[in-house]
Amino acid sequence: QVQLVESGGGLVQAGGSLRLSCTASGSIFRINGMGWYRQAPGKQRELVANIGGGGSTNYVDSVKGRFTISRDNAKNMVYLQMNSLKPEDTAVYYCNANIVRRGTFSGYDFWGQGTQVTVSS
């Protein structure tokens, strides 16, 4: 059993900042890549940022220079620092992790339940 739990969403004015956190727990042997996705009303879910096991990062163009993804491997956590927020960043943000469970050899994608981020103009 593996679970991802997000926290840190909320309502913020344009130009403000929020920090999202996600904790993975359960029968975990190894966590490979971790990332954040978002889904706005009427739109498809999109990748916002991801970070590999070695720390390499990737961002969607619309958040480059404003968002920073990081991870704490000792705590099985991933973070998303969001600065200079814009109304178009409003969405439900989902944590994702590719996890190898104890006693297995293959990684599987797990998802959090989502956290709402609303940016007012």
GROMACS elastic network, one bead per residue, 0.5 to 0.9 nm:
[ bonds ]
;  ai    aj funct       b0    kb
    1    25     6  0.83490   500
    1    26     6  0.55213   500
    1    27     6  0.58114   500
    1    28     6  0.84613   500
    1   101     6  0.82090   500
    2    24     6  0.70366   500
    2    25     6  0.57109   500
    2    27     6  0.59763   500
    2    28     6  0.70109   500
    2    99     6  0.84434   500
    2   101     6  0.78212   500
    2   110     6  0.76521   500
    3    23     6  0.80456   500
    3    24     6  0.56601   500
    3    25     6  0.53523   500
    3    26     6  0.62971   500
    3   110     6  0.75021   500
    3   111     6  0.77953   500
    3   112     6  0.71687   500
    4    22     6  0.64593   500
    4    23     6  0.55758   500
    4    25     6  0.65782   500
    4    95     6  0.71141   500
    4    96     6  0.77735   500
    4    97     6  0.81370   500
    4   110     6  0.71745   500
    4   111     6  0.61568   500
    4   113     6  0.75638   500
    5    21     6  0.81650   500
    5    22     6  0.53799   500
    5    23     6  0.53690   500
    5    24     6  0.66653   500
    5    25     6  0.84228   500
    5    95     6  0.77947   500
    5   111     6  0.85263   500
    5   112     6  0.53695   500
    5   113     6  0.68173   500
    5   114     6  0.81170   500
    6     9     6  0.83372   500
    6    20     6  0.70031   500
    6    21     6  0.55291   500
    6    23     6  0.66132   500
    6    93     6  0.86689   500
    6    94     6  0.75278   500
    6    95     6  0.66668   500
    6   112     6  0.63018   500
    6   113     6  0.71996   500
    6   114     6  0.65297   500
    6   115     6  0.63956   500
    7    19     6  0.85374   500
    7    20     6  0.57729   500
    7    21     6  0.52615   500
    7    22     6  0.63950   500
    7    23     6  0.87437   500
    7   114     6  0.85449   500
    7   115     6  0.65674   500
    8    18     6  0.69425   500
    8    19     6  0.57772   500
    8    21     6  0.61378   500
    8    22     6  0.88429   500
    8   115     6  0.74621   500
    8   116     6  0.88017   500
    8   117     6  0.86012   500
    9    18     6  0.70207   500
    9    19     6  0.74693   500
    9    20     6  0.62287   500
    9    21     6  0.88463   500
    9    92     6  0.86420   500
    9    93     6  0.81082   500
    9   115     6  0.54103   500
    9   116     6  0.53613   500
    9   118     6  0.80032   500
   10    18     6  0.78626   500
   10   115     6  0.79432   500
   10   116     6  0.61265   500
   10   117     6  0.50548   500
   10   118     6  0.61529   500
   10   119     6  0.84383   500
   11    18     6  0.89414   500
   11   116     6  0.82689   500
   11   117     6  0.61519   500
   11   119     6  0.59182   500
   11   120     6  0.73649   500
   12    15     6  0.83070   500
   12    16     6  0.60491   500
   12    17     6  0.72407   500
   12    18     6  0.76863   500
   12    85     6  0.80720   500
   12   117     6  0.79441   500
   12   118     6  0.63478   500
   12   119     6  0.50351   500
   12   120     6  0.62840   500
   13    16     6  0.55735   500
   13    17     6  0.84713   500
   13    85     6  0.76517   500
   13    86     6  0.81011   500
   13    87     6  0.82282   500
   13   118     6  0.83167   500
   13   119     6  0.53624   500
   13   121     6  0.61864   500
   14    17     6  0.85362   500
   14    84     6  0.69395   500
   14    85     6  0.53246   500
   14    86     6  0.50345   500
   14    87     6  0.62749   500
   14   119     6  0.56921   500
   14   120     6  0.56787   500
   14   121     6  0.53348   500
   15    83     6  0.70371   500
   15    86     6  0.64029   500
   15   119     6  0.86734   500
   15   121     6  0.88873   500
   16    82     6  0.83268   500
   16    83     6  0.61586   500
   16    84     6  0.54662   500
   16    85     6  0.55070   500
   16    86     6  0.82730   500
   16   119     6  0.83007   500
   17    81     6  0.75003   500
   17    82     6  0.53870   500
   17    84     6  0.62103   500
   17    85     6  0.61670   500
   18    80     6  0.82353   500
   18    81     6  0.62233   500
   18    82     6  0.52361   500
   18    83     6  0.67460   500
   18    85     6  0.81844   500
   18   117     6  0.85422   500
   19    79     6  0.69451   500
   19    80     6  0.56167   500
   19    82     6  0.59118   500
   19    83     6  0.85403   500
   20    78     6  0.83256   500
   20    79     6  0.55066   500
   20    81     6  0.64391   500
   20    82     6  0.79063   500
   20    93     6  0.86600   500
   20   115     6  0.84880   500
   21    77     6  0.70066   500
   21    78     6  0.59440   500
   21    80     6  0.65739   500
   21    81     6  0.87666   500
   21    95     6  0.84873   500
   22    76     6  0.83536   500
   22    77     6  0.54546   500
   22    78     6  0.53000   500
   22    79     6  0.63304   500
   22    80     6  0.87836   500
   22    94     6  0.89637   500
   22    95     6  0.63328   500
   22    96     6  0.88088   500
   22   112     6  0.78984   500
   23    75     6  0.75629   500
   23    76     6  0.58986   500
   23    78     6  0.67970   500
   23    79     6  0.89927   500
   23    95     6  0.88921   500
   24    28     6  0.83107   500
   24    31     6  0.88513   500
   24    75     6  0.82641   500
   24    76     6  0.54328   500
   24    77     6  0.62662   500
   24    78     6  0.85959   500
   24    97     6  0.81371   500
   24   112     6  0.88721   500
   25    28     6  0.69886   500
   25    76     6  0.73368   500
   26   101     6  0.84936   500
   27   100     6  0.88045   500
   27   101     6  0.56257   500
   27   102     6  0.56492   500
   27   103     6  0.89436   500
   28    31     6  0.72901   500
   28    99     6  0.68234   500
   28   100     6  0.62803   500
   28   102     6  0.54662   500
   29    99     6  0.75247   500
   29   100     6  0.54971   500
   29   101     6  0.50007   500
   29   103     6  0.77681   500
   29   104     6  0.82433   500
   30    98     6  0.86793   500
   30    99     6  0.59067   500
   30   100     6  0.51111   500
   30   101     6  0.69049   500
   30   102     6  0.79831   500
   30   107     6  0.83958   500
   31    34     6  0.75872   500
   31    53     6  0.71636   500
   31    73     6  0.81344   500
   31    76     6  0.76151   500
   31    97     6  0.68711   500
   31    98     6  0.59354   500
   31   100     6  0.62094   500
   31   101     6  0.86284   500
   31   107     6  0.80604   500
   32    51     6  0.88457   500
   32    52     6  0.63762   500
   32    53     6  0.50619   500
   32    54     6  0.87362   500
   32    97     6  0.70501   500
   32    98     6  0.52779   500
   32    99     6  0.59770   500
   32   100     6  0.76507   500
   32   107     6  0.75848   500
   33    50     6  0.69833   500
   33    51     6  0.57152   500
   33    53     6  0.54948   500
   33    54     6  0.87685   500
   33    55     6  0.89054   500
   33    96     6  0.83257   500
   33    97     6  0.58379   500
   33    98     6  0.54918   500
   33    99     6  0.79932   500
   34    49     6  0.87119   500
   34    50     6  0.56452   500
   34    51     6  0.54486   500
   34    52     6  0.64715   500
   34    53     6  0.78314   500
   34    71     6  0.81059   500
   34    77     6  0.88621   500
   34    78     6  0.68862   500
   34    95     6  0.75636   500
   34    96     6  0.56324   500
   34    98     6  0.64206   500
   34    99     6  0.88475   500
   35    47     6  0.76933   500
   35    48     6  0.75902   500
   35    49     6  0.56095   500
   35    51     6  0.60297   500
   35    52     6  0.85423   500
   35    69     6  0.78990   500
   35    78     6  0.74971   500
   35    79     6  0.87383   500
   35    80     6  0.87877   500
   35    94     6  0.83499   500
   35    95     6  0.59324   500
   35    96     6  0.51088   500
   35    97     6  0.63195   500
   36    46     6  0.87789   500
   36    47     6  0.63300   500
   36    48     6  0.55293   500
   36    49     6  0.54592   500
   36    50     6  0.62421   500
   36    69     6  0.83394   500
   36    78     6  0.87139   500
   36    79     6  0.86198   500
   36    80     6  0.75075   500
   36    93     6  0.66634   500
   36    94     6  0.56095   500
   36    96     6  0.59955   500
   36    97     6  0.87976   500
   37    45     6  0.65343   500
   37    46     6  0.54143   500
   37    48     6  0.50312   500
   37    49     6  0.70788   500
   37    50     6  0.86191   500
   37    92     6  0.83315   500
   37    93     6  0.56262   500
   37    94     6  0.50619   500
   37    95     6  0.64548   500
   37    96     6  0.73419   500
   38    44     6  0.84458   500
   38    45     6  0.54473   500
   38    46     6  0.55100   500
   38    47     6  0.66080   500
   38    48     6  0.65959   500
   38    89     6  0.86585   500
   38    90     6  0.87038   500
   38    91     6  0.58158   500
   38    92     6  0.53933   500
   38    94     6  0.58545   500
   38    95     6  0.87754   500
   38   114     6  0.85179   500
   39    42     6  0.82588   500
   39    43     6  0.62614   500
   39    44     6  0.59592   500
   39    46     6  0.63776   500
   39    90     6  0.85624   500
   39    91     6  0.52329   500
   39    92     6  0.53092   500
   39    93     6  0.65861   500
   39    94     6  0.81179   500
   40    43     6  0.53696   500
   40    44     6  0.72903   500
   40    45     6  0.73594   500
   40    88     6  0.86197   500
   40    89     6  0.82311   500
   40    90     6  0.65299   500
   40    92     6  0.63595   500
   40    93     6  0.88124   500
   41    44     6  0.83496   500
   41    90     6  0.89855   500
   41    91     6  0.71249   500
   41    92     6  0.86214   500
   43    46     6  0.86155   500
   46    60     6  0.86240   500
   47    50     6  0.76340   500
   47    59     6  0.78242   500
   47    60     6  0.67225   500
   48    58     6  0.83340   500
   48    59     6  0.58175   500
   48    60     6  0.52995   500
   48    61     6  0.86862   500
   48    62     6  0.85194   500
   48    63     6  0.73065   500
   48    67     6  0.88159   500
   48    93     6  0.88195   500
   49    57     6  0.70939   500
   49    58     6  0.54019   500
   49    60     6  0.63041   500
   49    63     6  0.84859   500
   49    67     6  0.83081   500
   49    68     6  0.80594   500
   49    69     6  0.65540   500
   49    80     6  0.82899   500
   50    56     6  0.82083   500
   50    57     6  0.56319   500
   50    58     6  0.53664   500
   50    59     6  0.67571   500
   50    69     6  0.69439   500
   50    70     6  0.87187   500
   50    96     6  0.87342   500
   51    54     6  0.79139   500
   51    55     6  0.56528   500
   51    56     6  0.54107   500
   51    58     6  0.65541   500
   51    69     6  0.69128   500
   51    70     6  0.70339   500
   51    71     6  0.76468   500
   51    78     6  0.86547   500
   52    55     6  0.50542   500
   52    56     6  0.51592   500
   52    57     6  0.65087   500
   52    58     6  0.88296   500
   53    56     6  0.74783   500
   53    71     6  0.89262   500
   53    73     6  0.83835   500
   55    70     6  0.77386   500
   55    71     6  0.78223   500
   57    68     6  0.89224   500
   57    69     6  0.73069   500
   57    70     6  0.83670   500
   58    69     6  0.86752   500
   59    62     6  0.81521   500
   59    63     6  0.67005   500
   59    64     6  0.60431   500
   59    67     6  0.82206   500
   59    68     6  0.85423   500
   59    69     6  0.85988   500
   60    63     6  0.59157   500
   60    64     6  0.66124   500
   61    64     6  0.53501   500
   61    65     6  0.89291   500
   62    65     6  0.87981   500
   62    66     6  0.86639   500
   63    66     6  0.53868   500
   63    67     6  0.56079   500
   63    68     6  0.87081   500
   63    82     6  0.85145   500
   63    89     6  0.86905   500
   64    67     6  0.62135   500
   64    68     6  0.81666   500
   65    68     6  0.77933   500
   65    83     6  0.87063   500
   66    81     6  0.82475   500
   66    82     6  0.61716   500
   66    83     6  0.51265   500
   66    84     6  0.60501   500
   66    85     6  0.76738   500
   67    80     6  0.67178   500
   67    81     6  0.54809   500
   67    83     6  0.59803   500
   67    84     6  0.84180   500
   67    85     6  0.88473   500
   68    79     6  0.80523   500
   68    80     6  0.56816   500
   68    81     6  0.50690   500
   68    82     6  0.66384   500
   68    83     6  0.84920   500
   69    78     6  0.72761   500
   69    79     6  0.56259   500
   69    81     6  0.63813   500
   69    82     6  0.87727   500
   70    77     6  0.85873   500
   70    78     6  0.57826   500
   70    79     6  0.52586   500
   70    80     6  0.66279   500
   70    81     6  0.82543   500
   71    74     6  0.89972   500
   71    75     6  0.85890   500
   71    76     6  0.76053   500
   71    77     6  0.55897   500
   71    79     6  0.59520   500
   71    80     6  0.88498   500
   72    75     6  0.55081   500
   72    76     6  0.59838   500
   72    77     6  0.51897   500
   72    78     6  0.63119   500
   72    79     6  0.83485   500
   73    77     6  0.64635   500
   73    78     6  0.82558   500
   74    77     6  0.78991   500
   75    78     6  0.88314   500
   78    95     6  0.81653   500
   82    85     6  0.65664   500
   83    86     6  0.89527   500
   85    88     6  0.82729   500
   85    89     6  0.65171   500
   85    90     6  0.87609   500
   85   119     6  0.67400   500
   86    89     6  0.54032   500
   86    90     6  0.75861   500
   86   119     6  0.61137   500
   86   120     6  0.77928   500
   86   121     6  0.75640   500
   87    90     6  0.56316   500
   87   118     6  0.73082   500
   87   120     6  0.56812   500
   87   121     6  0.59651   500
   88    91     6  0.80918   500
   88   119     6  0.75692   500
   89   117     6  0.75768   500
   89   118     6  0.74591   500
   89   119     6  0.67203   500
   90    93     6  0.88889   500
   90   116     6  0.78092   500
   90   117     6  0.53999   500
   90   119     6  0.54573   500
   90   120     6  0.83747   500
   91   115     6  0.84592   500
   91   116     6  0.60860   500
   91   117     6  0.55296   500
   91   118     6  0.66035   500
   91   119     6  0.88591   500
   92   114     6  0.58503   500
   92   115     6  0.53863   500
   92   117     6  0.59854   500
   92   118     6  0.84540   500
   93   113     6  0.88510   500
   93   114     6  0.53060   500
   93   115     6  0.52643   500
   93   116     6  0.62039   500
   93   117     6  0.69392   500
   94   111     6  0.67731   500
   94   112     6  0.57337   500
   94   113     6  0.66590   500
   94   115     6  0.65868   500
   94   116     6  0.89754   500
   95   110     6  0.83007   500
   95   111     6  0.57262   500
   95   112     6  0.51390   500
   95   113     6  0.79132   500
   95   114     6  0.69567   500
   95   115     6  0.88550   500
   96   109     6  0.67532   500
   96   110     6  0.56968   500
   96   112     6  0.65499   500
   97   108     6  0.79845   500
   97   109     6  0.55974   500
   97   110     6  0.54258   500
   97   111     6  0.67449   500
   97   112     6  0.88734   500
   98   107     6  0.55940   500
   98   108     6  0.51578   500
   98   110     6  0.63183   500
   99   106     6  0.80620   500
   99   108     6  0.53877   500
   99   109     6  0.63721   500
   99   110     6  0.71558   500
  100   103     6  0.85582   500
  100   104     6  0.65277   500
  100   105     6  0.63516   500
  100   106     6  0.56609   500
  100   108     6  0.64801   500
  101   104     6  0.56191   500
  101   105     6  0.75598   500
  101   106     6  0.78500   500
  101   107     6  0.73114   500
  101   108     6  0.83308   500
  102   105     6  0.81375   500
  104   107     6  0.82564   500
  111   114     6  0.82130   500
  112   115     6  0.85770   500
